[in-house]
Every structure is written in C-alpha cells, then in structure tokens.
Amino acid sequence: MKNKEITDLLISLGFKPDKVGFVYLEEVLEYIYADPSLTLKEAYKKIIQSKEATNRCTIDGSIRNIIRSAFDSGKLMNLNKKMGIEVIEQNDCPTNKLLIFYLIRYIQGLIDNSTFD
C-alpha cells in the first residue's frame, strides 16, 4: 500500500526518499494508519516479515538516522506549523516513537479529512 500523502508529507519535512530509513518510516506509518491498534514493535515485525535480512535494530536505527537528518536540516520543525502546536522542540531531536506518534496523528487528520496542504 503506497500512500502519496504520506510520501509527500515526509518529503516536506526534510526526509530523503533515497534513504532506507525513509522506506521503513513510510511503511511503519502506513501499517499504523491502516491499523491504529498496532504498536511500533508490531509494525516493525510486519516490515521484517515482508523483507529478507531485516531486523528490528536495523529498522529502528535507519529510522533514527533519517529523523536526525531531517531534524538537523531544520525542516522537521515544519511539523509544528502543520499541527498548529509545538510538537518538535528546537534543540531536542524527537525519538522514533514520539515522532511516529505525532506523524500518525497528523496523517489521520490529513487523509481522513482530505486537507493535505
């Protein structure tokens, strides 16, 4: 399942689509959006089942690296504007779990209300 809105959102926040972590983050968001009862650990397991030679540490580390890159670029701060509240602090790179939580909240409103900007 590919969701253009998720891809476009990630790119607008400074995530680089040529990185492995981008693919993993996109998949995690798609799995959790499709089934909000999934935990992050369960979403990682679904990715592992769909790919060969992948493990939870690889997925987590790859996502952490692209979050750090997007944060360092300053573009990740755009999530604050999009959500209308401060979810990303200026000097504090968010954890995978925290960022995924906020991205899912934003995506739920974005896709469910078709208000992509």
C-alpha positions, 0 to 999 in steps of 0.5 A: 500500500503506497500512500502519496500523502504520506510520501509527500508529507515526509518529503516536506519535512526534510526526509530523503526518499533515497534513504532506507530509513525513509522506506521503513518510516513510510511503511511503519506509518502506513501499517499504523494508519491502516491499523491504529491498534498496532504498536511500533514493535508490531509494525516493525515485525510486519516490515521484517516479515515482508523483507529478507535480512531485516531486523528490528535494530536495523529498522529502528536505527535507519529510522533514527538516522533519517529523523536526525537528518531531517531534524538537523536540516531544520525542516522537521520543525515544519511539523509544528506549523502543520499541527498548529502546536509545538510538537518538535522542540528546537534543540531536542531531536524527537525519538522514533516513537514520539515522532511516529506518534505525532506523524500518525496523528497528523496523517489521520487528520490529513487523509481522513479529512482530505486537507493535505496542504 
